[in-house]
Amino acid sequence: MTLALTMAMSGYDHVRDLATGDVRVEGVELTSLTLPAEEIFYRFLRYREWHVSELSFAKYVALRAAGDDTLQAIPVFPSRACRHSSIFVRPDGPRSPRQLAGARIGVPEWAQTAAVYTRALLVHEWGIPLRDVDWVQAGVNQPGRQEKVQLQLPDGVTLSQMPDR
């Protein structure tokens, strides 16, 4: 008996052979969708369009923390990026991470894994409390990006929405 599954994943080199069918899963007829991560997360969380999905670790944890147990995670981490690389500053901006205290910092989503790691760096590596930053949420490649999970911000932390950016 063969199990038919559909999987959505970004186009990472290290899972390409699975996505193309060059590597097969015994007993599974796999239909693989290669899409941008933003689209995968949105469509899977909103509509559950496929059986197996890449998903932001932070979003999964947020769902579980809110009592949602409709998804089962498996310990596979296809996105392998150094999260220090998710911090960008203007040429005339701060010269050291500690100078980000009091700054206006934009995030695409509060519950995005990269943003969670970045906030941890600010707090634990550079000693900047989250409440000491002016947090702004806006799109990256298009305006109006919105959270995909319910947020409970820490006391004293504010997050301004910029729906037109």
Secondary structure, DSSP 4 states (H G I P E B T S, - for coil): --EEEEEEE---GGGHHHHHTSS--TTEEEEEEE--HHHHHHHHHHH--SSEE---HHHHHHHHHTT--S----S-------GGGG----TTS-SSGGGGTT-EEEES-TT-HHHHHHHHIIIIIT---GGGSEEEE--SSSS----SS---PPTT--EEE-TT-
